[in-house]
Amino acid sequence: MRLLLGTKNRGKIAEIRAILEEVPDIELLTVREQPFTDVPEDGETFEENARKKARAISQETGLAVLAEDSGLEVAALGGAPGVRSARFAGETKDDRANIAKLLELLTGVTDRRARFRCVAVLHFPDGREWIGEGTLDGQIALAPRGSAGFGYDPVFIPEGYEHTLAELGPQIKNQISHRRRALQALIAAIRGSSPRERAR
């Protein structure tokens, strides 16, 4: 199966490539091999954004496109930053600024429960479409720790661990991440269910 990955985020490209390397019969193309136009992520849900990107890029390139949208949901903030995760501190999409804003809002807050959520959509030029969703529960650390990963990884401690994703590193992260779980659900859906069905 030949797929174009519908993102220009280097961190996401590296993670998805590492995860899908384990899956036989998938040839993954990136923006380097097949350029495409940016698609605004202005939807109200992760699914809406992922579907919009997958459909638009597939229409532009004529290829099957795998797109995803993901973010951090913090219980004490009513699920924020959510779909605004990358732009939490502004349109510059600055990871450090986003983390600083998050920690400031959680100053003195004892309930630090959070989860990462990812929705992945695979869209084919003939209109077939599958959706997979994955989550990773955890909590927000009091301060950034670790240098691996990207986004909120330095302040996210997965359930069952004492270290942040940025401390655990890519090998462990790619085994437990919300992105891995969404892609696994998507692949299972492709192999065993009808198009447009949701898998978790």
Secondary structure, DSSP 8 states (H G I E B T S, - for coil): -EEEE----HHHHHHHHHHHTTSTT-EEE-TTTS---------SSHHHHHHHHHHHHHHHHSS-EEEEEEEEEEGGGTT-BGGGGGGTT-TT--HHHHHHHHHHHTTT----EEEEEEEEEEE-TTS-EEEEEEEEEEEE-SS---SSSSTTGGGEEETT-SS-HHHH-HHHHHHH-HHHHHHHHHHHHHHHS-TT-EE-
